[in-house]
Amino acid sequence: MLSRMGKFCVDIHVMYAVRGNPIPRSTDITQQIIIGTPGTVLDWYFKRKLIDLTKIRVFVLDEADVMIDTQGFSDQSIRIQRALPPDCQMLLFSATFEDSVWQFAERIIPDPNVIKLRKEELTLNNIRQYYVLCGSRKDKYQALCNIYGGITIGQAIIFCQTRRNAKWLTVEMMQDGHQVSLLSGELTVDQRASIIQRFRDGKEKVLITTNVCARGIDVKQVTIVVNFDLPVNQLEEPDYETYLHRIGRTGRFGKKGLAFNMIEVDKLPLLMKIQDHFNSSIKQLDPEDMDEIEKIEY
């Protein structure tokens, strides 16, 4: 997104400081914008001397809720902030601002200007949510096929909790003749960008992914999001923020969207917690009732 915006400016270039983008030690980095993960940025500054943080004029910390939930990111982000010049402008973004995020923000951004959405705007009322009870992975796939065959779909994003499930589902759908691409964490930056661009261009109608794609991807043609696995945290509790980001990939730009959750019976209490948390309605859908599926409208 930033690269596309930069095309309207003269001589603006971007460098990616991420693990999948190896840079030789002797490289002279002249790009004006560096996008990266906290660990790699620190490595480029302290160990490899590729960048000089004292020359940074704007510091943007995106997805702050992830930064503090992911072990190490919080301390790394603070170390970066401490190396910045005193007059550096700092911007912090987060879809959710729980107490832990506020405490984190206060540590790195003193006396901030705060812009926030009303909480009711995060319930995504323009997205109709459904759930299907399934006994196995194959049952989930059969339910997905029924839904896919019963309603008109522009493009769809399907989220899996593990790479193993994502790869399995990709193979199954490709064998059935669907145009599918797979996006997961082990891919390089260039590979991810290529897959996402092909999806934007409509060359594949279905994007299967892990949480790599849960945030920040806006594709107007996405009309359906499927949670093939319900997002949970390490304590096997609902991951509310990830659920919000996942289903938020549809219903973009003021349009309406559909979200389907494929869940096992023992996961139903977790889904009900998600429903209560967002004060929204998630209706049960019978995947064998094609008449009911065909009545679903955006």
N, C-alpha and C positions, 0 to 999 in steps of 0.2 A: 504494500500500500504506500509506504513512504517513498519507495523508488518511483512509483507512478506519479506521485505528487511532485517529486523532484524534477521530473521532466519539464515542468513549467518554469523552472529556475535555471539560470545560467551556471554551468559548471558545478552542479551539486551532485556529489557522488556518495555512495553508502558502502561501508565495510561491515561485514558480519563477524563479530567476535564470538564464535560458537565452536563447539568441539568438532563439528563436521567440516570446518573450514580451516585446514592447516595453513599457517603462514610461516615462511622461512624467517629465521632470526634477523637476517640482514635487510628485510623488507622496510622500505620507507613509506609509512602510511600517510597519504596525503588527502584521503577522503575527509570531508567535513563532518560526516555523521557516522557514528559507530553504534551498531545495534548488537547487543550481545547478552549472554548470561553472566551473572555476577562473578562466578568462579573463573571464567575465561577472561573477563575484563581485568580481574585482579592479576591473573597470570601474565597477561600482556603488559601490565603496568609494573609489577614488582619484579618478576623473574626475567621476562624476555625484553623489557624496555622498548616495547613496540609503540606504546602510546604514552603521552604525558598528561595525566589527569589534571595537573595544575593549569592547563590551557583550556579546559572544558568550560564552556559558558552556559550551557543548559544541560541539566541532568534530569532525565525522565525515568521514573520507576513505574513500569506498567505491571498490572496484575499483582498488586501489593498483597492481596489475600493469599496468593500462592507463595509469594516470597517469604512470608512468615510461617506458613504451614509446612514448607519444604525445608527439611533439616539443612542448615548451613547457609541458606540464602539470606536470612535475616542478618546474620553477622557479616556476611560478605558485602551486602548492600551498605551496611553502616561503615565498613572499612573503606568502601569506595567513596562514600559521602565525606568522610573525614579527610580524604586526600584532595578534595576539590577546593578551588579557591573560594574565599569568603563571599565574593560577589556573584557566585554561580547561582543561576535561577534553578530552583528545584520544583519539579512537577510530579505528583504522585496520583496514580489512577487505580481504582479498584471498583469492581461491580458490587461488592458487598463491603460494608464498613462495620464489622463487629468491634467489640471493645479492644480485642487484641490488635486489630488494624489501626485503631485510633492511637493506641499506646505506641505502636511502631512508628506511626506518622509523626507523633510528637517528638520522637527521639531524633529524627533526621530533618524535619521541616519545622523550624520555629516560627511562631506567629503566622500561620498560613491563612490564605484566602480560601474558603471552602465553598465548593459548588457541588450540590448533591441533588439527586432525584428523590421525589417522595417515594416512600416504601411501596405504596400501592402501584406505582408504575413498574415495579419489578415482578409483578404477578403474571405478566404476559397474558392478559385477558384476550388478546387477539389470536391465541393459539388454543385449539381444541385438543384436549388430552384424553387418551384412551389407554387401557391396559388389557392385556391378554394373558390369561393363566395358562401356563405350559408345563408339561411334565418333564421335558428333556430338550436338549439342544436341537434335535431333529424336529420336535414339535414346534419350537420357535421358528425354525426355518419354514415349515409348512404353513404356519400362520402368516408369516411374512409374505410368502408366495400368494396366499389367498388375498391378502390386502393389496398387494402389488397388482394382482390381476383384476381387482374389483373396482378400483378407483383410478381416476386420471392423475398421473404424476408428472410433474415437470422434471425436477431432479430431487434426489433423496440423499441424505447423509445417515449412515447407520453406525452407531457407536457400540463398540465392544469394550469390555473391561480389560481383556488381556490380548496380547498379540496372537496367542494361539487361537483363540476364538475368531479373531479378525481374519487370520489367514485361512482358517477352515471355511468360514462363511464366504470369503472371496472365491475360493475354489468351487464351492457348491453353486454359487450364482453364475460363475463363468461357464460351468458345465451345462447349466440350464439356458445358456445363450444370452445372458444379460451383459450389458456394457458396464463393467465394474473396474474401479481402481482402488488400490489399497494404500493407505497413508499410515505409517507407524514410526515409532521413535528411532529406529536404527538407521533410517535413511539420512543421507547427507542433506545439507541445506539446498543444494541445487536440485536434488531429486525431489524433495518436498515441493519446492517452488514449481517444478515442471508438472508434477501431478496436480497441484492445485490449479495451475493455469489451464491444463487440459480440461479439468472439471468446469472451470469458469466458461471455457469455450464450448462446453456441451459435448465434448468428444466422448466422455463417459457420463452416463445418466445417474450412476450410483457411486458414492464415495464411502468406502468402509474404512473406519479409523478407530484408533484408541483415543484417549483424551488429548492427544497431540492437537487435534483439530477442534477441540471444544470451544476455544476462545478465538475471537478476532477474525473469523473468516466470514465475509459477507458475500453471498451469491444470490442474486435476485431470484433466480429460477428455482431455488430450493423450496419446495412446497411441503416436504415431509421429512421429519426427523424420527428415527427409530432408535430406541434404547434396547439393543439386543440383550444387553446386560444392564441391570440397574446400577448406577454409580454409588459405590460405598467407600468409606474411608478405611483406614487400617484397623479400626475397632469394629468393623462390619456394621457401622451405623450409616444412615443416609448421608451422602455428600451433597448437601443442598446447593452449594455454589456451583458444583460441576453440573448438576441437573439443570440449573437455571441457564448456564452457558450452553449446554447441549441443545436444549429445546429452543433456545434463542437463535439457533442457526436458521430456523424457519420463522415466518411471520415478520420478516424484515421489511424496512422501508414502508411501513404502514399497511402492509398486506396481511392477510390472514394465513394461518398455517395449521398443520396437523402434527401431533406428536403421539407415537405409539410406544408403549412399554411392554416388552416381552418378559414376563416374570414367572418364576416358580412359585408354587403355593406358599412355601415357607418365607418368601420375600414379600408377601402381600402386606404384612404389618409395616415394613419399611416404606412401601409406597404410600400407605395411609399417613405415615408421618410426613412425607413430602407434601401430600395433599393438604394436610393441616398447616404445615409451615408456611405455605404460600397462599393459604386460604382460597384454594382453587378446586375445581371439580375435575376428577379423573374418572371417566366412565368405563365400565367393563364392556368389552366387545367380544362377541362370540365369533371366532375366526371361521367357523363352519357355516355361519349364516350369511350367505352371499348377498341375500336381499338387504340385510342390515348394512353390510359393508358398502353396497352400491348406493345407499341412501346418504352416505357421509358426504358432506359438502364443505367447501372451504368457507 
